[in-house]
Amino acid sequence: MVIPQTEYVIPYDIVTSDLDDVVGGKNAHIAEIRNRLGIAVPEGFAITTRAYQCFLDHNQLQAPLSEILSDWQAGRIALDAASAKLLDRFAASTLPPPLTRAIKRALKPLQQKMAAGTCFWPCAAAPWERTASTPLPASTAAC
């Protein structure tokens, strides 16, 4: 798969359904609901597939993640164990500095639009990425 060369974050204001390969289907649909239908959705931005690839590269995750997936697909590891290994890998990872800077830049205008004391929380791309036993680290909140 070819990752489009884009910015690391794109504000919902300019996201369209044409960008689903760049920001993912959920983000593209949320932005379309806001931009085309005028339905109120929270202010926000999408973190792009390029940013995700940068994160994987920075933490050298591609090979270990592929190995875990391969082990699960071959039946060498149970789904729960594979999920736990994947979560452990992600939890031990860090954001690359350029991605951190891009997210902070994208947060500034949102913070200016929102009331003081409002917190920003990232949304998981899928329900199975977060469970009650794996809450978001405190460092992911920007209050």
Buried (B, 14 or more C-beta within 10 A) or exposed (E): EEBEEBBBBBBBEEBEEEBBBBBBEBBBBBBBBBBEEEEEEEBBBBBBBBBBBBBBEBBEBEEBBEEBBEBBEEEEBEEEEBBBBBBEBBEEBEBBEEBEEBBEEBBEEBBEEBEEEEEBEEEEBEEEEBEEEBEEEEEEEBE
